[in-house]
């Protein structure tokens, strides 16, 4: 659980600083949605026989 909370906490802080500099909210929505879709697609390809290299790379 801690491995999920710490990166999300850091990402929220970085996003706050980036948003204050850029000021374009929909840009973050589009980029975040695209990264989320790519991440979900990568995790969908994993199964019990996925190699360790793919686990680390994903």
C-alpha distance matrix in Angstrom:
0.0 3.8 5.4 5.4 6.4 8.9 10.8 11.1 12.4 14.7 15.8 16.8 18.9 20.5 21.3 22.9 25.1 26.0 26.9 29.1 30.9 31.3 31.6 31.3 28.6 29.3 29.0 25.2 25.0 26.8 25.0 21.5 22.7 24.2 21.2 19.0 21.7 22.0 18.3 18.5 21.8 20.5 17.7 20.4 22.5 20.2 21.0 21.1 23.8 22.3 23.0 20.7 22.2 21.1 17.5 17.6 19.7 17.7
3.8 0.0 3.8 5.3 5.0 6.1 8.8 9.9 10.4 12.3 14.1 15.2 16.7 18.4 19.8 21.2 23.0 24.2 25.5 27.4 29.0 29.8 30.4 30.5 28.1 29.2 28.6 24.8 25.1 27.0 24.9 21.6 23.4 24.8 21.5 19.9 23.0 23.0 19.4 20.3 23.4 21.9 19.5 22.6 24.5 22.2 23.3 23.5 25.7 23.9 24.1 21.4 22.5 21.8 18.3 17.6 19.7 18.1
5.4 3.8 0.0 3.8 5.8 6.0 7.0 9.0 10.5 11.6 12.9 14.9 16.5 17.4 18.8 20.8 22.4 23.1 24.6 26.8 28.1 28.6 29.5 29.4 27.1 27.9 26.9 23.3 23.7 25.2 22.7 19.7 21.4 22.3 18.9 17.6 20.5 20.1 16.5 17.7 20.6 18.7 16.6 20.0 21.5 19.3 20.7 21.1 23.0 20.8 20.9 18.1 18.9 18.2 14.8 13.9 15.9 14.5
5.4 5.3 3.8 0.0 3.8 5.8 6.0 6.4 8.8 10.5 10.9 12.5 14.8 15.8 16.5 18.6 20.6 21.1 22.2 24.7 26.2 26.4 27.0 26.6 24.1 24.8 24.0 20.3 20.4 22.1 20.0 16.7 18.2 19.5 16.3 14.6 17.7 17.8 14.3 15.2 18.5 17.2 15.1 18.3 20.4 18.6 20.4 21.3 23.4 21.2 21.8 19.4 20.0 18.6 15.5 15.0 16.4 14.2
6.4 5.0 5.8 3.8 0.0 3.8 5.7 5.2 6.0 8.7 9.9 10.5 12.5 14.3 15.2 16.6 18.8 19.9 20.8 22.8 24.7 25.3 25.6 25.7 23.1 24.4 23.9 20.1 20.4 22.6 20.7 17.3 19.3 21.0 18.1 16.5 19.9 20.3 17.1 18.1 21.5 20.5 18.6 21.6 23.9 22.3 24.1 25.0 27.2 25.0 25.5 23.1 23.5 22.3 19.1 18.4 19.6 17.6
8.9 6.1 6.0 5.8 3.8 0.0 3.8 5.5 5.1 6.3 8.6 9.9 10.9 12.4 14.2 15.6 17.1 18.4 19.9 21.6 23.1 24.2 24.9 25.4 23.3 24.8 23.9 20.1 21.1 23.2 20.8 17.9 20.4 21.7 18.5 17.7 21.2 21.1 18.0 19.7 22.9 21.5 20.0 23.4 25.2 23.6 25.6 26.4 28.2 25.7 25.7 22.9 23.0 22.2 19.3 17.8 18.9 17.5
10.8 8.8 7.0 6.0 5.7 3.8 0.0 3.8 5.4 5.1 6.0 8.5 9.9 10.4 11.9 14.1 15.5 16.1 17.8 19.9 21.0 21.7 22.7 22.8 20.9 22.1 20.8 17.2 18.3 20.0 17.4 14.6 17.3 18.3 15.0 14.5 18.1 17.8 14.9 17.0 20.0 18.6 17.7 21.1 22.8 21.6 24.0 25.2 26.8 23.9 23.9 21.3 20.9 19.8 17.3 15.7 16.2 14.7
11.1 9.9 9.0 6.4 5.2 5.5 3.8 0.0 3.8 5.5 5.0 6.1 8.7 9.8 10.2 12.2 14.4 15.0 15.9 18.3 19.9 20.2 20.7 20.7 18.3 19.6 18.8 15.0 15.7 17.9 15.9 12.7 15.2 16.9 14.0 13.1 16.8 17.3 14.6 16.2 19.6 18.9 17.8 20.9 23.1 22.3 24.7 26.3 28.1 25.4 25.9 23.7 23.4 21.7 19.3 18.3 18.5 16.3
12.4 10.4 10.5 8.8 6.0 5.1 5.4 3.8 0.0 3.8 5.5 5.2 6.5 8.8 10.0 10.9 12.9 14.4 15.4 17.0 19.0 20.0 20.4 21.0 18.8 20.8 20.2 16.4 17.6 20.1 18.2 15.3 18.1 20.0 17.3 16.6 20.3 20.8 18.3 20.0 23.3 22.6 21.6 24.7 26.9 25.9 28.2 29.6 31.4 28.8 29.0 26.6 26.2 25.0 22.4 21.1 21.4 19.7
14.7 12.3 11.6 10.5 8.7 6.3 5.1 5.5 3.8 0.0 3.8 5.4 5.2 6.2 8.6 10.0 10.9 12.3 14.1 15.7 17.0 18.2 19.2 20.0 18.5 20.5 19.3 15.7 17.6 19.7 17.2 14.9 18.2 19.5 16.6 16.8 20.5 20.5 18.2 20.5 23.5 22.4 21.9 25.3 27.1 26.2 28.8 30.2 31.6 28.7 28.5 26.0 25.2 24.1 22.0 20.1 20.1 18.8
15.8 14.1 12.9 10.9 9.9 8.6 6.0 5.0 5.5 3.8 0.0 3.8 5.4 5.1 5.9 8.5 10.0 10.2 11.8 14.1 15.3 15.8 16.8 17.0 15.3 17.0 15.7 12.1 13.9 15.9 13.5 11.2 14.5 15.9 13.2 13.5 17.2 17.4 15.5 17.9 20.8 20.1 20.0 23.1 25.0 24.6 27.5 29.3 30.7 27.6 27.8 25.6 24.5 23.0 21.2 19.6 19.1 17.4
16.8 15.2 14.9 12.5 10.5 9.9 8.5 6.1 5.2 5.4 3.8 0.0 3.8 5.5 5.1 6.2 8.8 9.8 10.3 12.3 14.4 15.0 15.2 15.8 13.7 15.9 15.4 11.7 13.3 16.0 14.4 11.9 15.0 17.1 15.1 14.9 18.6 19.5 17.8 19.6 22.8 22.6 22.2 25.1 27.4 27.1 29.9 31.8 33.4 30.5 30.9 28.8 28.0 26.3 24.4 23.0 22.6 20.6
18.9 16.7 16.5 14.8 12.5 10.9 9.9 8.7 6.5 5.2 5.4 3.8 0.0 3.8 5.4 5.1 6.5 8.7 9.9 10.9 12.8 14.4 14.9 16.4 15.0 17.7 16.9 13.6 15.8 18.5 16.6 14.7 18.2 19.9 17.8 18.2 21.9 22.4 20.7 23.0 25.9 25.5 25.3 28.3 30.3 30.0 32.8 34.5 36.0 33.0 33.0 30.7 29.6 28.4 26.5 24.7 24.3 22.8
20.5 18.4 17.4 15.8 14.3 12.4 10.4 9.8 8.8 6.2 5.1 5.5 3.8 0.0 3.8 5.4 5.2 6.1 8.5 10.0 10.8 12.1 13.5 14.7 13.9 16.4 14.8 11.8 14.6 16.7 14.3 13.1 16.8 18.0 15.9 17.0 20.5 20.6 19.4 22.0 24.6 24.0 24.4 27.4 29.2 29.0 32.1 34.0 35.2 31.9 31.8 29.5 28.1 26.8 25.4 23.4 22.5 21.2
21.3 19.8 18.8 16.5 15.2 14.2 11.9 10.2 10.0 8.6 5.9 5.1 5.4 3.8 0.0 3.8 5.5 5.0 5.9 8.5 9.8 10.1 10.8 11.5 10.3 12.7 11.5 8.4 11.1 13.5 11.7 10.4 14.0 15.6 14.1 15.0 18.5 19.1 18.3 20.6 23.2 23.2 23.7 26.3 28.4 28.7 31.8 34.0 35.3 32.1 32.4 30.5 29.1 27.3 26.0 24.5 23.2 21.5
22.9 21.2 20.8 18.6 16.6 15.6 14.1 12.2 10.9 10.0 8.5 6.2 5.1 5.4 3.8 0.0 3.8 5.5 5.2 6.2 8.8 10.0 10.0 11.7 10.6 13.8 13.3 10.6 13.1 16.0 14.8 13.6 16.9 18.9 17.7 18.3 21.7 22.6 21.8 23.9 26.6 26.8 27.0 29.7 31.9 32.1 35.1 37.2 38.7 35.6 35.9 33.8 32.5 30.9 29.4 27.8 26.8 25.1
25.1 23.0 22.4 20.6 18.8 17.1 15.5 14.4 12.9 10.9 10.0 8.8 6.5 5.2 5.5 3.8 0.0 3.8 5.5 5.2 6.4 8.8 9.9 12.2 12.2 15.5 14.3 12.1 15.3 17.6 16.0 15.5 19.1 20.5 19.1 20.4 23.7 24.1 23.5 26.0 28.4 28.3 28.9 31.7 33.5 33.7 36.9 39.0 40.1 36.8 36.8 34.6 33.0 31.7 30.4 28.4 27.3 26.0
26.0 24.2 23.1 21.1 19.9 18.4 16.1 15.0 14.4 12.3 10.2 9.8 8.7 6.1 5.0 5.5 3.8 0.0 3.8 5.4 5.1 6.0 7.9 9.5 10.0 12.8 11.0 9.3 12.8 14.6 12.8 13.1 16.6 17.6 16.6 18.4 21.4 21.7 21.5 24.1 26.3 26.3 27.3 29.9 31.6 32.2 35.5 37.9 38.8 35.4 35.4 33.6 31.7 30.1 29.3 27.4 25.8 24.5
26.9 25.5 24.6 22.2 20.8 19.9 17.8 15.9 15.4 14.1 11.8 10.3 9.9 8.5 5.9 5.2 5.5 3.8 0.0 3.8 5.4 5.2 5.1 6.8 6.9 10.3 9.5 8.0 11.1 13.4 12.7 12.8 15.9 17.5 17.1 18.4 21.3 22.2 22.3 24.4 26.7 27.2 28.1 30.4 32.4 33.2 36.5 39.0 40.2 36.9 37.3 35.6 33.9 32.1 31.1 29.6 28.0 26.3
29.1 27.4 26.8 24.7 22.8 21.6 19.9 18.3 17.0 15.7 14.1 12.3 10.9 10.0 8.5 6.2 5.2 5.4 3.8 0.0 3.8 5.8 5.5 8.8 9.6 13.3 12.7 11.7 14.7 17.0 16.4 16.5 19.6 21.3 20.8 22.1 25.1 25.9 25.9 28.1 30.4 30.8 31.6 34.0 36.1 36.7 40.0 42.4 43.5 40.3 40.5 38.6 36.9 35.2 34.2 32.5 31.0 29.5
30.9 29.0 28.1 26.2 24.7 23.1 21.0 19.9 19.0 17.0 15.3 14.4 12.8 10.8 9.8 8.8 6.4 5.1 5.4 3.8 0.0 3.8 5.9 8.9 10.9 14.0 12.5 12.2 15.7 17.2 16.2 17.1 20.3 21.2 20.8 22.8 25.5 25.9 26.1 28.7 30.6 30.9 32.1 34.5 36.2 37.0 40.4 42.9 43.7 40.3 40.2 38.4 36.4 34.9 34.2 32.3 30.5 29.3
31.3 29.8 28.6 26.4 25.3 24.2 21.7 20.2 20.0 18.2 15.8 15.0 14.4 12.1 10.1 10.0 8.8 6.0 5.2 5.8 3.8 0.0 3.8 5.6 8.3 10.8 9.1 9.7 13.0 14.2 13.5 14.9 17.8 18.6 18.8 20.8 23.2 23.7 24.4 26.9 28.5 29.1 30.5 32.7 34.4 35.6 39.1 41.8 42.5 39.1 39.3 37.8 35.7 33.9 33.4 31.8 29.7 28.3
31.6 30.4 29.5 27.0 25.6 24.9 22.7 20.7 20.4 19.2 16.8 15.2 14.9 13.5 10.8 10.0 9.9 7.9 5.1 5.5 5.9 3.8 0.0 3.8 6.2 9.3 9.0 9.6 12.2 14.0 14.2 15.3 17.7 19.2 19.7 21.3 23.6 24.7 25.4 27.4 29.3 30.2 31.4 33.4 35.4 36.6 40.0 42.8 43.8 40.5 41.0 39.6 37.7 35.7 35.1 33.7 31.8 30.0
31.3 30.5 29.4 26.6 25.7 25.4 22.8 20.7 21.0 20.0 17.0 15.8 16.4 14.7 11.5 11.7 12.2 9.5 6.8 8.8 8.9 5.6 3.8 0.0 3.8 5.8 5.7 7.3 9.4 10.7 11.5 13.0 14.9 16.3 17.4 18.9 20.8 22.1 23.2 25.0 26.7 27.9 29.3 30.9 33.0 34.5 37.9 40.9 41.9 38.7 39.4 38.3 36.4 34.1 33.7 32.6 30.4 28.5
28.6 28.1 27.1 24.1 23.1 23.3 20.9 18.3 18.8 18.5 15.3 13.7 15.0 13.9 10.3 10.6 12.2 10.0 6.9 9.6 10.9 8.3 6.2 3.8 0.0 3.9 5.4 5.5 6.6 9.0 10.3 10.8 12.5 14.6 15.7 16.5 18.6 20.3 21.2 22.6 24.6 26.0 27.0 28.6 30.9 32.3 35.6 38.6 39.9 36.8 37.8 36.7 35.1 32.6 31.9 31.2 29.2 26.9
29.3 29.2 27.9 24.8 24.4 24.8 22.1 19.6 20.8 20.5 17.0 15.9 17.7 16.4 12.7 13.8 15.5 12.8 10.3 13.3 14.0 10.8 9.3 5.8 3.9 0.0 3.8 5.4 4.9 6.2 8.6 9.6 10.3 12.2 14.1 15.0 16.3 18.3 19.7 20.8 22.4 24.3 25.5 26.6 29.0 30.8 34.1 37.2 38.4 35.4 36.6 35.9 34.3 31.5 31.1 30.7 28.5 26.0
29.0 28.6 26.9 24.0 23.9 23.9 20.8 18.8 20.2 19.3 15.7 15.4 16.9 14.8 11.5 13.3 14.3 11.0 9.5 12.7 12.5 9.1 9.0 5.7 5.4 3.8 0.0 3.8 5.4 5.3 6.2 8.4 9.9 10.8 12.3 14.1 15.5 16.7 18.3 20.0 21.3 22.7 24.4 25.8 27.7 29.5 33.0 36.1 37.0 33.7 34.6 33.9 31.9 29.4 29.2 28.5 26.1 23.9
25.2 24.8 23.3 20.3 20.1 20.1 17.2 15.0 16.4 15.7 12.1 11.7 13.6 11.8 8.4 10.6 12.1 9.3 8.0 11.7 12.2 9.7 9.6 7.3 5.5 5.4 3.8 0.0 3.8 5.5 5.2 5.7 8.2 9.8 10.4 11.7 13.9 15.2 16.0 17.8 19.7 20.8 22.1 23.8 25.9 27.3 30.7 33.6 34.7 31.5 32.4 31.4 29.7 27.2 26.6 25.9 23.8 21.5
25.0 25.1 23.7 20.4 20.4 21.1 18.3 15.7 17.6 17.6 13.9 13.3 15.8 14.6 11.1 13.1 15.3 12.8 11.1 14.7 15.7 13.0 12.2 9.4 6.6 4.9 5.4 3.8 0.0 3.8 5.6 5.2 5.9 8.5 9.9 10.3 12.0 14.2 15.1 16.2 18.1 19.9 20.9 22.1 24.6 26.1 29.4 32.5 33.8 30.9 32.2 31.5 30.1 27.2 26.6 26.4 24.4 21.6
26.8 27.0 25.2 22.1 22.6 23.2 20.0 17.9 20.1 19.7 15.9 16.0 18.5 16.7 13.5 16.0 17.6 14.6 13.4 17.0 17.2 14.2 14.0 10.7 9.0 6.2 5.3 5.5 3.8 0.0 3.8 5.5 5.2 6.1 8.6 9.8 10.6 12.3 14.2 15.4 16.5 18.4 20.0 21.0 23.1 25.1 28.5 31.8 32.8 29.8 31.0 30.7 29.0 26.0 25.9 25.8 23.4 20.8
25.0 24.9 22.7 20.0 20.7 20.8 17.4 15.9 18.2 17.2 13.5 14.4 16.6 14.3 11.7 14.8 16.0 12.8 12.7 16.4 16.2 13.5 14.2 11.5 10.3 8.6 6.2 5.2 5.6 3.8 0.0 3.8 5.5 5.2 6.2 8.5 9.9 10.6 12.2 14.2 15.4 16.6 18.4 19.9 21.6 23.4 26.9 30.1 30.8 27.6 28.5 27.9 26.0 23.3 23.2 22.7 20.2 17.9
21.5 21.6 19.7 16.7 17.3 17.9 14.6 12.7 15.3 14.9 11.2 11.9 14.7 13.1 10.4 13.6 15.5 13.1 12.8 16.5 17.1 14.9 15.3 13.0 10.8 9.6 8.4 5.7 5.2 5.5 3.8 0.0 3.8 5.5 5.2 6.0 8.6 9.9 10.4 12.1 14.1 15.3 16.4 18.1 20.3 21.6 25.0 28.0 29.1 26.0 27.1 26.4 24.9 22.1 21.5 21.2 19.2 16.5
22.7 23.4 21.4 18.2 19.3 20.4 17.3 15.2 18.1 18.2 14.5 15.0 18.2 16.8 14.0 16.9 19.1 16.6 15.9 19.6 20.3 17.8 17.7 14.9 12.5 10.3 9.9 8.2 5.9 5.2 5.5 3.8 0.0 3.8 5.5 5.0 6.1 8.6 9.8 10.5 12.2 14.2 15.3 16.3 18.7 20.5 23.8 27.0 28.3 25.4 27.0 26.7 25.4 22.3 21.8 22.2 20.1 17.0
24.2 24.8 22.3 19.5 21.0 21.7 18.3 16.9 20.0 19.5 15.9 17.1 19.9 18.0 15.6 18.9 20.5 17.6 17.5 21.3 21.2 18.6 19.2 16.3 14.6 12.2 10.8 9.8 8.5 6.1 5.2 5.5 3.8 0.0 3.8 5.4 5.2 6.2 8.6 10.0 10.6 12.4 14.4 15.3 17.1 19.2 22.7 26.1 26.9 23.8 25.2 25.1 23.4 20.3 20.5 20.7 18.1 15.4
21.2 21.5 18.9 16.3 18.1 18.5 15.0 14.0 17.3 16.6 13.2 15.1 17.8 15.9 14.1 17.7 19.1 16.6 17.1 20.8 20.8 18.8 19.7 17.4 15.7 14.1 12.3 10.4 9.9 8.6 6.2 5.2 5.5 3.8 0.0 3.8 5.5 5.1 6.1 8.6 9.8 10.5 12.3 14.1 15.7 17.3 20.8 23.9 24.7 21.5 22.5 22.1 20.4 17.4 17.3 17.3 14.9 12.2
19.0 19.9 17.6 14.6 16.5 17.7 14.5 13.1 16.6 16.8 13.5 14.9 18.2 17.0 15.0 18.3 20.4 18.4 18.4 22.1 22.8 20.8 21.3 18.9 16.5 15.0 14.1 11.7 10.3 9.8 8.5 6.0 5.0 5.4 3.8 0.0 3.8 5.5 5.1 6.1 8.5 9.9 10.6 12.1 14.5 15.9 19.1 22.2 23.5 20.6 22.2 21.9 20.8 17.6 16.9 17.5 15.7 12.4
21.7 23.0 20.5 17.7 19.9 21.2 18.1 16.8 20.3 20.5 17.2 18.6 21.9 20.5 18.5 21.7 23.7 21.4 21.3 25.1 25.5 23.2 23.6 20.8 18.6 16.3 15.5 13.9 12.0 10.6 9.9 8.6 6.1 5.2 5.5 3.8 0.0 3.8 5.4 5.1 6.1 8.7 10.0 10.4 12.7 14.9 18.1 21.6 22.7 19.9 21.8 22.1 21.1 17.6 17.5 18.6 16.4 13.1
22.0 23.0 20.1 17.8 20.3 21.1 17.8 17.3 20.8 20.5 17.4 19.5 22.4 20.6 19.1 22.6 24.1 21.7 22.2 25.9 25.9 23.7 24.7 22.1 20.3 18.3 16.7 15.2 14.2 12.3 10.6 9.9 8.6 6.2 5.1 5.5 3.8 0.0 3.8 5.5 5.1 6.2 8.7 9.8 11.1 13.2 16.8 20.2 20.7 17.6 19.1 19.4 17.9 14.5 15.0 15.8 13.3 10.3
18.3 19.4 16.5 14.3 17.1 18.0 14.9 14.6 18.3 18.2 15.5 17.8 20.7 19.4 18.3 21.8 23.5 21.5 22.3 25.9 26.1 24.4 25.4 23.2 21.2 19.7 18.3 16.0 15.1 14.2 12.2 10.4 9.8 8.6 6.1 5.1 5.4 3.8 0.0 3.8 5.4 5.1 6.2 8.5 10.2 11.3 14.8 17.9 18.8 15.7 17.2 17.0 16.0 12.6 12.2 13.2 11.3 7.8
18.5 20.3 17.7 15.2 18.1 19.7 17.0 16.2 20.0 20.5 17.9 19.6 23.0 22.0 20.6 23.9 26.0 24.1 24.4 28.1 28.7 26.9 27.4 25.0 22.6 20.8 20.0 17.8 16.2 15.4 14.2 12.1 10.5 10.0 8.6 6.1 5.1 5.5 3.8 0.0 3.8 5.4 5.1 6.0 8.8 10.2 13.3 16.6 18.0 15.5 17.8 18.1 17.7 14.1 13.4 15.2 13.9 10.2
21.8 23.4 20.6 18.5 21.5 22.9 20.0 19.6 23.3 23.5 20.8 22.8 25.9 24.6 23.2 26.6 28.4 26.3 26.7 30.4 30.6 28.5 29.3 26.7 24.6 22.4 21.3 19.7 18.1 16.5 15.4 14.1 12.2 10.6 9.8 8.5 6.1 5.1 5.4 3.8 0.0 3.8 5.5 5.1 6.6 9.3 12.5 16.2 16.9 14.4 16.7 17.7 16.9 13.2 13.5 15.6 13.6 10.4
20.5 21.9 18.7 17.2 20.5 21.5 18.6 18.9 22.6 22.4 20.1 22.6 25.5 24.0 23.2 26.8 28.3 26.3 27.2 30.8 30.9 29.1 30.2 27.9 26.0 24.3 22.7 20.8 19.9 18.4 16.6 15.3 14.2 12.4 10.5 9.9 8.7 6.2 5.1 5.4 3.8 0.0 3.8 5.4 5.4 7.1 10.8 14.1 14.5 11.5 13.3 14.1 13.2 9.4 9.9 11.9 10.0 6.9
17.7 19.5 16.6 15.1 18.6 20.0 17.7 17.8 21.6 21.9 20.0 22.2 25.3 24.4 23.7 27.0 28.9 27.3 28.1 31.6 32.1 30.5 31.4 29.3 27.0 25.5 24.4 22.1 20.9 20.0 18.4 16.4 15.3 14.4 12.3 10.6 10.0 8.7 6.2 5.1 5.5 3.8 0.0 3.8 5.4 5.4 8.6 11.8 13.0 10.5 12.8 13.4 13.5 9.9 9.0 11.7 10.9 7.5
20.4 22.6 20.0 18.3 21.6 23.4 21.1 20.9 24.7 25.3 23.1 25.1 28.3 27.4 26.3 29.7 31.7 29.9 30.4 34.0 34.5 32.7 33.4 30.9 28.6 26.6 25.8 23.8 22.1 21.0 19.9 18.1 16.3 15.3 14.1 12.1 10.4 9.8 8.5 6.0 5.1 5.4 3.8 0.0 3.8 5.5 8.0 11.7 13.0 11.2 14.3 15.6 15.9 12.2 12.0 15.0 14.1 10.9
22.5 24.5 21.5 20.4 23.9 25.2 22.8 23.1 26.9 27.1 25.0 27.4 30.3 29.2 28.4 31.9 33.5 31.6 32.4 36.1 36.2 34.4 35.4 33.0 30.9 29.0 27.7 25.9 24.6 23.1 21.6 20.3 18.7 17.1 15.7 14.5 12.7 11.1 10.2 8.8 6.6 5.4 5.4 3.8 0.0 3.8 6.7 10.4 10.6 8.6 11.5 13.5 13.6 9.9 10.7 13.8 12.8 10.4
20.2 22.2 19.3 18.6 22.3 23.6 21.6 22.3 25.9 26.2 24.6 27.1 30.0 29.0 28.7 32.1 33.7 32.2 33.2 36.7 37.0 35.6 36.6 34.5 32.3 30.8 29.5 27.3 26.1 25.1 23.4 21.6 20.5 19.2 17.3 15.9 14.9 13.2 11.3 10.2 9.3 7.1 5.4 5.5 3.8 0.0 3.8 7.1 7.8 5.8 9.0 10.6 11.5 8.3 8.1 11.6 11.6 9.5
21.0 23.3 20.7 20.4 24.1 25.6 24.0 24.7 28.2 28.8 27.5 29.9 32.8 32.1 31.8 35.1 36.9 35.5 36.5 40.0 40.4 39.1 40.0 37.9 35.6 34.1 33.0 30.7 29.4 28.5 26.9 25.0 23.8 22.7 20.8 19.1 18.1 16.8 14.8 13.3 12.5 10.8 8.6 8.0 6.7 3.8 0.0 3.8 5.5 5.5 9.2 11.3 13.2 10.6 10.0 13.8 14.5 12.7
21.1 23.5 21.1 21.3 25.0 26.4 25.2 26.3 29.6 30.2 29.3 31.8 34.5 34.0 34.0 37.2 39.0 37.9 39.0 42.4 42.9 41.8 42.8 40.9 38.6 37.2 36.1 33.6 32.5 31.8 30.1 28.0 27.0 26.1 23.9 22.2 21.6 20.2 17.9 16.6 16.2 14.1 11.8 11.7 10.4 7.1 3.8 0.0 3.8 5.8 8.8 10.6 13.4 11.8 10.7 14.3 15.9 14.7
23.8 25.7 23.0 23.4 27.2 28.2 26.8 28.1 31.4 31.6 30.7 33.4 36.0 35.2 35.3 38.7 40.1 38.8 40.2 43.5 43.7 42.5 43.8 41.9 39.9 38.4 37.0 34.7 33.8 32.8 30.8 29.1 28.3 26.9 24.7 23.5 22.7 20.7 18.8 18.0 16.9 14.5 13.0 13.0 10.6 7.8 5.5 3.8 0.0 3.8 6.3 9.1 11.6 10.4 10.5 13.9 15.1 14.7
22.3 23.9 20.8 21.2 25.0 25.7 23.9 25.4 28.8 28.7 27.6 30.5 33.0 31.9 32.1 35.6 36.8 35.4 36.9 40.3 40.3 39.1 40.5 38.7 36.8 35.4 33.7 31.5 30.9 29.8 27.6 26.0 25.4 23.8 21.5 20.6 19.9 17.6 15.7 15.5 14.4 11.5 10.5 11.2 8.6 5.8 5.5 5.8 3.8 0.0 3.8 6.6 8.3 6.7 7.2 10.6 11.4 11.0
23.0 24.1 20.9 21.8 25.5 25.7 23.9 25.9 29.0 28.5 27.8 30.9 33.0 31.8 32.4 35.9 36.8 35.4 37.3 40.5 40.2 39.3 41.0 39.4 37.8 36.6 34.6 32.4 32.2 31.0 28.5 27.1 27.0 25.2 22.5 22.2 21.8 19.1 17.2 17.8 16.7 13.3 12.8 14.3 11.5 9.0 9.2 8.8 6.3 3.8 0.0 3.8 5.4 5.5 6.6 9.0 10.1 11.0
20.7 21.4 18.1 19.4 23.1 22.9 21.3 23.7 26.6 26.0 25.6 28.8 30.7 29.5 30.5 33.8 34.6 33.6 35.6 38.6 38.4 37.8 39.6 38.3 36.7 35.9 33.9 31.4 31.5 30.7 27.9 26.4 26.7 25.1 22.1 21.9 22.1 19.4 17.0 18.1 17.7 14.1 13.4 15.6 13.5 10.6 11.3 10.6 9.1 6.6 3.8 0.0 3.8 5.4 5.0 6.3 8.5 10.0
22.2 22.5 18.9 20.0 23.5 23.0 20.9 23.4 26.2 25.2 24.5 28.0 29.6 28.1 29.1 32.5 33.0 31.7 33.9 36.9 36.4 35.7 37.7 36.4 35.1 34.3 31.9 29.7 30.1 29.0 26.0 24.9 25.4 23.4 20.4 20.8 21.1 17.9 16.0 17.7 16.9 13.2 13.5 15.9 13.6 11.5 13.2 13.4 11.6 8.3 5.4 3.8 0.0 3.8 5.4 5.2 6.0 8.5
21.1 21.8 18.2 18.6 22.3 22.2 19.8 21.7 25.0 24.1 23.0 26.3 28.4 26.8 27.3 30.9 31.7 30.1 32.1 35.2 34.9 33.9 35.7 34.1 32.6 31.5 29.4 27.2 27.2 26.0 23.3 22.1 22.3 20.3 17.4 17.6 17.6 14.5 12.6 14.1 13.2 9.4 9.9 12.2 9.9 8.3 10.6 11.8 10.4 6.7 5.5 5.4 3.8 0.0 3.8 5.4 4.9 5.9
17.5 18.3 14.8 15.5 19.1 19.3 17.3 19.3 22.4 22.0 21.2 24.4 26.5 25.4 26.0 29.4 30.4 29.3 31.1 34.2 34.2 33.4 35.1 33.7 31.9 31.1 29.2 26.6 26.6 25.9 23.2 21.5 21.8 20.5 17.3 16.9 17.5 15.0 12.2 13.4 13.5 9.9 9.0 12.0 10.7 8.1 10.0 10.7 10.5 7.2 6.6 5.0 5.4 3.8 0.0 3.8 5.6 5.4
17.6 17.6 13.9 15.0 18.4 17.8 15.7 18.3 21.1 20.1 19.6 23.0 24.7 23.4 24.5 27.8 28.4 27.4 29.6 32.5 32.3 31.8 33.7 32.6 31.2 30.7 28.5 25.9 26.4 25.8 22.7 21.2 22.2 20.7 17.3 17.5 18.6 15.8 13.2 15.2 15.6 11.9 11.7 15.0 13.8 11.6 13.8 14.3 13.9 10.6 9.0 6.3 5.2 5.4 3.8 0.0 3.8 5.5
19.7 19.7 15.9 16.4 19.6 18.9 16.2 18.5 21.4 20.1 19.1 22.6 24.3 22.5 23.2 26.8 27.3 25.8 28.0 31.0 30.5 29.7 31.8 30.4 29.2 28.5 26.1 23.8 24.4 23.4 20.2 19.2 20.1 18.1 14.9 15.7 16.4 13.3 11.3 13.9 13.6 10.0 10.9 14.1 12.8 11.6 14.5 15.9 15.1 11.4 10.1 8.5 6.0 4.9 5.6 3.8 0.0 3.8
17.7 18.1 14.5 14.2 17.6 17.5 14.7 16.3 19.7 18.8 17.4 20.6 22.8 21.2 21.5 25.1 26.0 24.5 26.3 29.5 29.3 28.3 30.0 28.5 26.9 26.0 23.9 21.5 21.6 20.8 17.9 16.5 17.0 15.4 12.2 12.4 13.1 10.3 7.8 10.2 10.4 6.9 7.5 10.9 10.4 9.5 12.7 14.7 14.7 11.0 11.0 10.0 8.5 5.9 5.4 5.5 3.8 0.0
